């Protein structure tokens, strides 16, 4: 490695010695290029016979120095001549494909078409799901119980600790902040109403949906995506196993069933957190809280919360599976689709929440 | 030979959990050799190759590449060693987010010394070497056939003009014509550059026409290692079974 490529000029004759290969050239590359350039006008003869070795990077360098043509007088061993011949014969650059100019209208239309195609894909998936359910009604034996229970465990049971932690902390925060306000009006006891309605009806379901979209939604997209990359999905279909029945349906059904349960659990823990904070901050006893909760919060709110959980779970799983099946076999597409799945899932959850708020505006409001 | 060996394995042992793959294995590869590494499925050929690259740490023993112990070397000298070798992975291991052109240009760009024109010429040269046309440069790895992936991967492995080329099943997935061309290409490079090649292969034709030395991996160590003719003469059940009746033809 200590040897370096050398060249010297002696009366119109350029003599190259040493190992002319990329690794050896690297340390002194700029100088070497400069020297070669300086030689060009003066040199009539190029003597490469004393070279130790010549690799294609060095051959390209020489060929460039010679201006893409053979020098008039060249001494080189047949072996090295072959290397240079390869360079000489190699096709010159191919024109790069014309870069498309950015048109705002075109980009907007493209975006719209893409959104439409995603909407269509999800409608198709929903229809396929209904057909599969119909099929399962006729052939209950085909229900993929194992995948179904595995999904409930993964998306539901394993999510309990993190949702509990987040729910508890949110309960404490809301209770603490409202307690400060309520006390200044002397309206301490309304903490029960505020906590009950906000958590059971609104915060519980949305909080869980955001957590689950990040946790289980991304996992579903990534799993289906990798199954596509590794051709496992194709392997399933060659065995005559329906991918929608075995891969998509258990995920959607599993999350749809699991979500209301997680919502119930998280809302309960969040209320507990709120109660504890109220007890410490406002000296409201737990017993008082329990007594007044049913009166302050009509039970319809609980049903709305659970229904939201059901719909959100369905939406998250549907979006996740849709984007998973759109993954193309490269890493870029996998990451892009996972990101898109989570963002779309959370957005559609908020959208559905807004619809819920509008259509249930007369339901479950406590009459004072 | 006065030159130090390119690869020197000493007392290599590898175990995954309770499963022992290699036991006290020694191997020496001198400059200019083309070593064919053969062995049954699951005998740890690829693992041995990965240990040579420093991707897997052996449970015991030392690996020296170009007289540098990769496990003990510091960052810069490790990088220096890695620049001097090229690896062809079994599945190609192309960067799926980059086009064929960018895949081959990647190691060259990482040097941060070459200008774009030089890189472009080198990329098309390498593509030409592995018999791909310049139009293929624009494709993404996902759009390539299995054999093309292999050839692009070889072009990438050759991009840095390595002194040591490690090939994992280079001709698997190539048609016989192409694999003969591949053998000719590596043979020509070896002659021109004094390349050292270590290849894992099951293809007897590749082995017979390319390899100067053969190492046979069986029963957790090398049962035979040396010049092709010597290895063929060794009487071992695996060697007889592997080369079968072709023994004489191979010589």
Interface residues (C-beta under 8 A of the other chain):
Chain A: X21 X22 X23 X26 X29 X53 X54 X55 X56 X57 X60 X61 X63 X64 X79 X80 X82 X83 X86 X87 X89 X90 X91 X92 X93 X94 X97 X328 X329 X330 X331 X332
Chain B: X83 X84 X95 X96 X97 X111 X113 X114 X117 X118 X120 X121 X122 X124 X125 X126 X128 X129 X133 X134 X135 X137 X138 X140 X141 X142 X160 X161 X163 X188 X191 X192 X193 X194
